[in-house]
Amino acid sequence: MKANTVAKSTIIPRYAETDKMGIIHHSVYPIWYEQGRGDWCNLMEYPFHEMEKVGIALPVINVNVNYKIPSKYGEKLTLFTGIESFSKVKIVFEYELYNEEGKLINYGTTSHCWTDLNAKPINIAKVHPTLYDLIARGAK
C-alpha cells in the first residue's frame, strides 16, 4: 500500500456472509471496503456523516475486487485502507485484506466522484477547500 495515512480495520466475518462451503461470499468484500473507507475518514477526523452535513457525497463509480485466498467464517481479518489517487473531482481508495497468518487474501480499489447531495459533480477544492486539504495530506 502506497498511501501515507492508512486505516486499519478488524473484520470478523459473520456466518451470514458465507456460502454453502463456509467460504466468505464474493459479494461481501465491497461491503468490507465500505467499512474501511469509513474508518479512513474517521481517522482523518472527517467522517462521512459530517461530509453529508455540509452537502458533500462520494458515490461509488467503480469497484475492483481481486481474490487471492478464500476467507472463512471464524477467521479474524485485518483490512488496510488508504488513498491510491486523489483529485479535485475524484478519489480512489485502495484496500488490502489479510488473514491471521498475515497472508494477503484480497485486494482492490473503489473509485468515487465528489458530488453534492443531488449527485451533481463538484470540484471539492472550490466547494470545501478545508476538506480538500485534509484529504490531500492523508493521500500523500
N, C-alpha and C positions, 0 to 999 in steps of 0.2 A: 504494500500500500504506500503510495507516494504522498499522501496528504500530510500536512503538518499537524492539524488537530484531528484526532481520531477518537470516536466514541466507542466504548467497549460495552456491549450488552450481553447479558446472560440469557440464554434461551433454554427453557425447559419444555421440550415437546409434550404436547397433550395427546392422550390416546386418540381423540377425535381427529387428530392431524395425520393419522397413519392410514395406510391402505390395508388390504387383506393380508399382506405378507408382513405387516408390522413395521414397514418402512414409511418414513415421512413422505406424504404425497407431494408431488412436484408443485402443486398449486400453492403450497404453504409458504414457500421461500419468499415470494414477493411481499407477503404479509409480514414476515420477519424483517424484511428490508425496511418496511414502513416503521417498525419499532426502532430500528437503527437510525433512521432519519430523525425521528422524534427525539431520540437520545442525543444525537449530534446537535440538534437545535437547542435542546435543554443545556447541553454542555457549553454552548455559545451564549447562554443566558438570553435566548430569544425564541421561546417555544412557539410552535405552530399556532396555538390559540391566540398568542399575542400578535402574531402577524395578521391573523384574520381580524383582530380588533382594529387594526389600522388599515384594513381594506386590501390586504395582500394575500394571494393564494399561490400555490405551487402545484398545479395539476401535473400528473404524470403524462408524458408524451411518448415514452419508450421504456421498455423493461427488457433487460438482457440477463438471463439466468444460465449459469453453467454448472452442471452437476458432475462431481468427480467421484465421490464415495457416498453410498447411501447412508442416511442417518436414521436412527431407530428410536422408537419410544423408550424412554428411560435414560437416554443419554443427556448429559449436560453439555450444551454447546455455547461457544463464545463467538459473537458477531462483532466484527470491527467495521466501522462506517467512517468514511472520510469523503472529501471532495476530489473528484477526478479532474473536473474543469468547472470554470465559473465565468460568466459574463454578465453584462447588464440586462440581458434578456433570457438567459438560460443557465441552469445549474445541473451538473451531472454528479450524482453520488456514486461512490464505489463501495462494494461490500466484500468481505471475506469471512467465511464461516468455518470454524474449526471444531473438531470433536475434542473429547477429554484427553486423547493421546497427542493432541497438537497437530493432527493431520488436517490439511485443507480439504473440506468436503464439498464446498460450494463457493462460488464467487459470481459477482455480477455487477450491473450498473442500472441505475434508473435516471432518466433524463426528465427534466421538468422545465416549464417555462414560467416566468414571472407574469402573473395576471392580477387584475383587480378582481373583486368578488363576483363580477358579471362575466368572467372569463375573457376579458379584453386584455391582450398582451400589453405589458408596461415595461418601461425602462426603469429598473429598480434603483439605479444611481440617481435618477431625477426625482422619482416618486418618494423614495425613502433613503437618502444618502447615508444615514447612520447605519441602517441595516446593511446596505451595500458594503460599507467599510468594515463592519463587524465580520461579515461572511468572507470578504476578501482576505482579512487577516487569518481567519481559520482555514482558508483554502490554500494558503501558501505552503 
